[in-house]
Amino acid sequence: MVTSVVLINVQRGQVNETAQRLLEIEGVAEVYSVTGEYDLVALLRFANYEHLAQVVPEQILSIPAITHTNTLMAFKCFSREDLQQAWDIGVE
């Protein structure tokens, strides 16, 4: 599974509409409105890199309200669930 985080800037007043449009794209798992330098953060999950390479430039950047993106590729996922499972090994 390929996971990517896309940091997104949108035109003023277009955050909610843009978030909804992003969620219509296959592979966009979650979209968060955030504070700071970016307006939205989208979490993308795909079976392969080729799908990601198609979705970001062709579908995400085709949304007119999006003015800038910064795509981050995830190498490894760390989660609380992973930590708990490690402590539970051998406990029944």
Secondary structure, 3 states (H helix, E strand, C coil): CEEEEEEEEECCCCHHHHHHHHHCCCCEEEEEECCCCCCEEEEEEECCHHHHHHHHHHHHCCCCCEEEEEEEECCCCCCHHHHHHHHHCCCC
